[in-house]
Amino acid sequence: MRKQLIGKQLIGRGIMNLGIVGLAILLLLATACTVRERDITAYATKSPQQLDGEVVIGAILDVTGASARYSENVQNGLELARQEVNRVGGINDKELKILIEDERCDQKIGMSAAQKLITQDHVSVIIGPICSSTSMAIAPIAEQAKVIMITPVSSVPALKYAGDYIFRNRESGDIHSIKVAEFAYQELGARTAAVLYINLDNGLAYKDIFKKHFEELGGRIVAEETYEKGALDFRTQLLKIKASKADVLYLAGQAHEEAVKQVKEFGMTQQVLGPITMESPELINIAGDAAEGIIYSYPSFSPDSKEQHIAEYAKKYEARYGKKSEAFAANGYDIVMMISNALRRCGESTDCIKGYLYALKNYPGVSGTTTFDEYGEVNKPLMMKTVKNGRYSTYVPKWEDKDGDKR
């Protein structure tokens, strides 16, 4: 069995072990579907109005909830890719259409959205969800229905075991937590750390893995505090963290803008660290100067890349949306391109699409080179970023000068 469902948390959520397609079928699909090229097949250019019929896939995004900032970026990437696909002939001369449902970062709403897309709209693919807790709730539904679910954002490590039809093209949150723990211990020389985490699946996972790895390196966690979704007052937690005299403070999860602001208001001197969720317009708008100098992990995606296909994508994205692309938009764009290629070969056979994705090797997407492992996961390199002069920037170690020479 490829994805063995383990852990009390998964069992408690009612996720059951599920079988996989036989080896002979997988080998056949791998032979038929292995793709190494970027592959927008050279169809004659047509407008959507000239295409005959529709191919419909679904997307479950947090359109109006706490993570709407991330969903907006993803939706931009999806739409940019969808239009490009339709300009080159769509899916075998049919227009690609994406039905978007709002999850609002709510498990029940997300599950209803998934049921609608599967039972009423009869989609073969669902892109998303955005929120980790919603992804964990929807994955069993998609798996049972044998519908492909592929998320560009959800980070919870347990999604790795959620089923054979479940994919994501972003790195798992555990990779981010390990990266930050190593950075804190090795680069910053921190030996004690405090963690402030949101009480959701992704926050708990970020916290647990950071703690485990930091302690394995030789560090100590001297304070652990949590907050609920929608919290704005972090004074009680921060006062305890300040008293712990930790060397660094790891903010695990999302919606921590007010916490960053209050760290400075309390005169705290700990270096603030975080995962990819630190990067959002709201952080700088809300926290202002308090955001200056925070450090966080981020995918090694840059809209300023000199690689031709990334530069072309970045130029089109900025021209359309008036801003530079970030990593989640690039992930969404890549998903539509990969799924479109699969649909051209497979029709809407989800077993074939599944085999196509597992057979995909070194796909040169704009978000990075993509290869799905046996768990439907990717492993993309990370970098560290910071806020400098009110802007998100690549982190440059203090022992390097501006030209990159070591001191």
C-alpha positions as MATLAB code, in Angstrom:
seq = 'MRKQLIGKQLIGRGIMNLGIVGLAILLLLATACTVRERDITAYATKSPQQLDGEVVIGAILDVTGASARYSENVQNGLELARQEVNRVGGINDKELKILIEDERCDQKIGMSAAQKLITQDHVSVIIGPICSSTSMAIAPIAEQAKVIMITPVSSVPALKYAGDYIFRNRESGDIHSIKVAEFAYQELGARTAAVLYINLDNGLAYKDIFKKHFEELGGRIVAEETYEKGALDFRTQLLKIKASKADVLYLAGQAHEEAVKQVKEFGMTQQVLGPITMESPELINIAGDAAEGIIYSYPSFSPDSKEQHIAEYAKKYEARYGKKSEAFAANGYDIVMMISNALRRCGESTDCIKGYLYALKNYPGVSGTTTFDEYGEVNKPLMMKTVKNGRYSTYVPKWEDKDGDKR';
ca = [
       0.000    0.000    0.000;
       1.527    3.311   -1.159;
       0.071    5.657    1.413;
      -0.364    3.950    4.755;
      -2.588    6.050    6.972;
      -0.913    6.346   10.351;
      -1.309    8.287   13.572;
      -4.134    8.759   15.995;
      -4.963   12.145   14.534;
      -5.725   10.684   11.128;
      -7.628    7.742   12.589;
      -9.651   10.164   14.707;
     -10.652   12.002   11.570;
     -12.017    8.815   10.119;
      -9.527    8.501    7.298;
      -9.235    4.852    6.265;
      -6.492    2.900    4.535;
      -7.209    2.659    0.853;
      -5.759    0.468   -1.866;
      -3.959    1.465   -5.033;
      -4.072    0.462   -8.631;
      -2.172   -2.730   -9.453;
       1.460   -2.605  -10.439;
       0.770   -3.579  -14.017;
      -1.651   -0.699  -14.473;
       0.765    1.756  -12.878;
       3.515    0.622  -15.213;
       1.213    1.013  -18.179;
       0.218    4.509  -17.089;
       3.803    5.468  -16.410;
       4.753    4.370  -19.927;
       1.843    6.200  -21.466;
       1.952    9.319  -19.352;
       5.575   10.035  -18.388;
       6.218   13.703  -19.140;
       9.461   15.605  -18.767;
       8.708   18.572  -21.002;
       6.830   21.742  -20.130;
       4.232   20.644  -22.644;
       1.563   23.060  -23.745;
       0.849   21.004  -26.857;
       1.088   23.039  -30.047;
      -2.568   23.325  -30.869;
      -3.782   25.968  -33.295;
      -4.627   29.161  -31.458;
      -8.346   29.587  -30.889;
     -10.486   31.871  -28.793;
     -12.725   30.247  -26.147;
     -15.730   31.130  -28.294;
     -14.375   28.893  -31.084;
     -13.864   25.889  -28.796;
     -16.458   23.105  -28.915;
     -17.878   22.326  -25.469;
     -16.280   22.452  -22.016;
     -14.039   20.463  -19.752;
     -14.845   21.416  -16.153;
     -12.593   21.083  -13.132;
     -13.202   22.412   -9.621;
     -11.330   24.613   -7.174;
     -12.000   25.043   -3.462;
     -10.445   28.282   -2.226;
     -10.821   30.472    0.835;
     -12.451   33.327   -1.054;
     -13.941   35.187    1.934;
     -12.217   33.731    5.004;
      -9.071   34.447    6.980;
      -6.792   33.089    4.257;
      -8.402   34.992    1.387;
      -5.089   36.788    0.780;
      -3.507   33.508   -0.298;
      -6.557   32.424   -2.284;
      -6.543   35.624   -4.309;
      -3.010   34.928   -5.436;
      -3.810   31.303   -6.259;
      -6.923   32.331   -8.175;
      -4.852   34.782  -10.206;
      -2.464   31.999  -11.166;
      -5.320   29.635  -12.035;
      -7.037   32.188  -14.248;
      -3.839   33.214  -16.048;
      -3.114   29.569  -16.850;
      -6.716   28.796  -17.820;
      -6.725   31.592  -20.378;
      -3.419   30.427  -21.810;
      -4.690   26.856  -22.098;
      -7.796   28.021  -23.951;
      -5.735   30.203  -26.297;
      -3.874   27.138  -27.533;
      -6.905   24.967  -28.188;
      -8.120   24.207  -24.691;
      -8.462   20.525  -23.804;
      -8.662   18.730  -27.151;
     -10.608   21.634  -28.663;
     -12.843   22.052  -25.617;
     -12.758   25.091  -23.365;
     -11.273   24.578  -19.917;
     -13.558   25.920  -17.209;
     -12.783   26.142  -13.473;
     -15.682   26.174  -11.006;
     -14.612   27.910   -7.779;
     -16.238   27.142   -4.426;
     -15.581   29.067   -1.194;
     -14.311   27.037    1.780;
     -13.973   30.019    4.206;
     -11.363   27.957    6.072;
     -14.293   26.019    7.537;
     -14.318   22.228    7.424;
     -18.099   21.808    7.106;
     -18.379   24.435    4.373;
     -15.418   22.918    2.565;
     -16.896   19.414    2.749;
     -20.182   20.687    1.324;
     -18.279   22.385   -1.486;
     -16.449   19.145   -2.290;
     -19.687   17.145   -2.299;
     -21.249   19.656   -4.691;
     -18.328   19.612   -7.099;
     -18.201   15.808   -7.097;
     -21.885   14.843   -7.092;
     -23.492   17.759   -8.963;
     -20.756   19.131  -11.185;
     -19.055   15.744  -11.729;
     -15.540   17.145  -11.752;
     -12.556   14.838  -12.097;
     -10.135   17.271  -10.436;
     -10.369   19.600   -7.438;
      -7.673   22.239   -6.990;
      -7.213   23.165   -3.343;
      -8.272   23.628   -0.649;
      -6.171   26.467    0.767;
      -6.513   25.774    4.479;
      -4.881   22.706    5.995;
      -7.798   21.786    8.258;
     -10.197   21.917    5.305;
      -7.827   19.835    3.193;
      -7.738   17.143    5.874;
     -11.543   17.106    5.964;
     -12.018   16.982    2.189;
      -9.269   14.489    1.339;
     -11.284   11.404    2.431;
     -14.216   12.570    0.301;
     -12.043   12.993   -2.783;
     -10.253    9.717   -2.113;
     -13.461    7.721   -1.752;
     -14.872    9.273   -4.932;
     -11.563    8.700   -6.777;
     -11.352   12.381   -7.661;
      -7.954   14.042   -7.939;
      -7.349   16.642   -5.211;
      -4.242   18.768   -5.632;
      -3.505   21.699   -3.343;
      -1.116   24.592   -4.008;
      -1.088   25.894   -0.414;
      -2.066   23.455    2.380;
       1.007   22.606    4.434;
      -0.113   20.105    7.108;
       2.335   17.151    6.957;
      -0.400   14.563    7.643;
      -1.884   15.255    4.202;
       0.946   13.078    2.916;
      -0.966   10.022    4.123;
      -4.445   11.098    3.046;
      -4.795    8.899   -0.028;
      -3.649    7.904   -3.483;
      -5.642   10.597   -5.292;
      -4.329   13.401   -3.060;
      -1.443   15.603   -4.265;
       0.155   18.948   -3.504;
       2.715   20.886   -5.492;
       4.092   22.869   -2.572;
       6.532   21.554   -0.018;
       5.099   20.177    3.215;
       5.155   22.366    6.309;
       7.605   20.035    8.031;
      10.294   21.096    5.550;
       9.715   24.735    6.537;
       9.879   24.002   10.266;
      13.095   22.026    9.879;
      14.625   24.813    7.793;
      13.761   27.457   10.411;
      14.975   25.288   13.316;
      18.324   24.759   11.588;
      18.572   28.450   10.757;
      17.842   29.453   14.366;
      20.359   27.034   15.858;
      23.132   27.176   13.280;
      22.931   30.634   11.726;
      21.640   32.671   14.664;
      23.284   30.611   17.394;
      19.995   30.336   19.307;
      19.924   27.766   22.078;
      16.469   28.539   23.483;
      13.242   29.172   21.593;
       9.617   30.059   22.280;
       6.737   29.072   20.003;
       3.440   30.890   19.485;
       1.166   28.792   17.266;
      -2.355   28.966   15.921;
      -4.635   26.180   17.165;
      -5.235   24.693   13.717;
      -3.749   21.725   11.891;
      -0.991   23.689   10.200;
      -0.031   25.630   13.333;
       0.173   22.472   15.414;
       2.292   20.767   12.771;
       4.649   23.737   12.366;
       5.067   23.867   16.143;
       5.604   20.154   16.714;
       8.189   19.709   13.980;
      10.092   22.886   14.845;
      10.231   21.798   18.477;
      11.371   18.266   17.649;
      14.123   19.357   15.284;
      15.346   22.265   17.410;
      15.686   19.932   20.383;
      17.449   17.305   18.276;
      20.002   19.949   17.339;
      20.620   20.651   21.031;
      18.278   23.576   21.686;
      15.524   23.940   24.301;
      11.923   25.090   23.945;
      11.316   27.319   26.961;
       7.757   28.482   26.164;
       4.814   27.202   24.119;
       1.747   29.385   23.713;
      -1.256   29.075   21.439;
      -3.947   31.329   19.994;
      -7.284   30.733   18.331;
      -8.347   31.624   14.822;
      -9.408   35.288   14.729;
      -7.408   36.315   17.804;
      -6.255   39.936   17.982;
      -4.959   40.216   21.554;
      -1.730   38.318   22.228;
      -0.672   40.116   25.401;
      -1.099   37.178   27.770;
       0.913   34.822   25.586;
       3.617   37.364   24.795;
       4.131   38.323   28.433;
       4.867   34.671   29.228;
       7.192   34.392   26.257;
       9.011   37.575   27.237;
       9.516   36.200   30.746;
      11.010   32.996   29.291;
      13.931   35.013   27.891;
      14.018   32.796   24.812;
      16.618   33.631   22.175;
      14.088   33.413   19.313;
      10.320   33.392   18.875;
       8.820   31.109   16.211;
       5.351   32.180   15.031;
       3.785   28.990   13.706;
       0.792   29.261   11.412;
      -0.986   32.303   10.022;
      -2.965   35.402   11.068;
      -0.161   36.614   13.326;
       0.096   40.228   12.160;
      -1.118   41.663   15.470;
       1.265   39.378   17.347;
       4.234   40.784   15.403;
       3.038   44.299   16.187;
       2.620   43.561   19.894;
       6.075   41.976   20.158;
       7.567   45.395   19.531;
       5.031   47.176   21.747;
       6.121   44.980   24.653;
       9.765   45.786   24.050;
      10.637   42.181   23.319;
      14.095   41.556   21.893;
      13.676   38.001   20.619;
      14.318   37.490   16.917;
      10.939   36.731   15.321;
      10.952   33.753   12.945;
       8.209   32.118   10.924;
       7.219   29.958    7.948;
       6.052   31.060    4.514;
       2.774   32.397    5.930;
       4.633   35.459    7.247;
       4.678   36.980    3.770;
       1.451   38.871    3.193;
       0.482   42.504    2.514;
      -1.431   42.529    5.797;
       1.719   41.954    7.849;
       3.488   45.122    6.738;
       0.238   47.125    6.704;
      -0.751   46.086   10.231;
       2.584   45.588   11.973;
       4.380   48.461   10.250;
       7.900   49.009   11.611;
       7.472   46.034   13.953;
       7.718   43.751   10.913;
      11.185   45.059   10.107;
      13.790   42.342   10.493;
      11.528   39.313   10.889;
      12.962   36.240    9.163;
      10.994   33.398    7.593;
      11.313   30.429    5.249;
      10.043   30.693    1.682;
      10.141   28.611   -1.513;
      13.051   29.402   -3.818;
      10.694   31.123   -6.256;
      11.480   34.573   -7.582;
       9.506   36.588  -10.142;
      12.838   38.221  -10.978;
      14.336   34.921  -12.146;
      16.373   35.026  -15.361;
      15.073   31.597  -16.457;
      13.117   32.257  -19.620;
       9.866   30.447  -18.797;
       9.710   31.986  -15.297;
      10.537   35.464  -16.612;
       7.819   35.147  -19.259;
       5.278   34.035  -16.679;
       6.252   36.831  -14.281;
       5.919   39.431  -17.019;
       2.449   38.223  -18.009;
       1.328   38.008  -14.386;
       2.455   41.540  -13.543;
       0.940   42.961  -16.732;
      -2.426   41.383  -15.913;
      -2.624   41.944  -12.152;
      -0.426   44.997  -11.599;
       1.799   43.261   -9.066;
       4.504   40.641   -8.953;
       3.630   37.000   -8.564;
       4.387   35.206   -5.329;
       4.918   31.473   -4.819;
       1.305   30.373   -4.313;
       0.154   32.058   -7.532;
       2.948   30.253   -9.354;
       1.841   26.969   -7.769;
      -1.718   27.531   -8.977;
      -0.524   28.343  -12.483;
       1.552   25.154  -12.614;
      -1.331   22.989  -11.404;
      -3.582   24.128  -14.236;
      -0.824   23.516  -16.779;
      -0.028   20.035  -15.441;
      -3.678   19.024  -15.128;
      -4.418   20.331  -18.625;
      -1.668   18.156  -20.055;
      -3.076   15.181  -18.157;
      -6.616   15.858  -19.367;
      -5.437   16.011  -22.969;
      -3.972   12.518  -22.647;
      -6.431   10.930  -20.249;
      -9.757   12.578  -20.819;
     -11.431   12.614  -17.429;
     -10.229    9.181  -16.324;
      -8.968    9.915  -12.815;
      -6.947    6.707  -12.686;
      -5.069    7.837  -15.783;
      -4.637   11.391  -14.423;
      -3.336    9.938  -11.176;
      -0.847    7.770  -13.053;
       0.184   10.736  -15.175;
       1.010   12.820  -12.109;
       2.990   10.049  -10.398;
       4.942    9.522  -13.618;
       5.716   13.235  -13.996;
       9.479   13.763  -13.730;
      11.333   17.067  -13.493;
       8.488   19.156  -14.855;
       9.969   22.668  -15.312;
       7.154   24.681  -13.808;
       7.328   28.373  -13.020;
       7.200   27.532   -9.290;
      10.164   25.186   -9.625;
      11.007   21.761  -10.959;
       8.242   19.345  -10.001;
       8.419   15.600   -9.416;
       5.731   13.887   -7.349;
       6.972   11.136   -5.046;
       5.043    7.993   -4.062;
       3.010   10.088   -1.597;
       1.998   12.721   -4.153;
       4.393   15.164   -2.486;
       7.095   17.454   -3.886;
      10.384   18.546   -2.386;
      11.366   22.012   -3.569;
      14.283   24.021   -2.178;
      13.679   26.793    0.368;
      15.403   30.057    1.148;
      15.189   32.532    4.021;
      13.560   35.927    3.552;
      13.184   39.019    5.722;
      11.464   42.385    5.844;
      13.919   45.150    5.014;
      12.943   48.798    4.585;
       9.291   47.808    4.538;
       9.707   45.235    1.762;
      10.045   41.471    1.586;
      13.624   40.660    0.632;
      16.003   37.742    0.416;
      17.776   37.296    3.721;
      21.483   38.103    3.549;
      23.583   36.804    6.471;
      25.374   39.434    8.517;
      28.716   37.860    7.643;
      28.212   38.646    3.952;
      28.687   42.078    2.455;
      26.461   43.506   -0.230;
      28.538   41.864   -2.946;
      28.204   38.445   -1.365;
      31.802   38.250   -0.104;
      32.256   36.453    3.193;
      33.649   38.468    6.044;
];
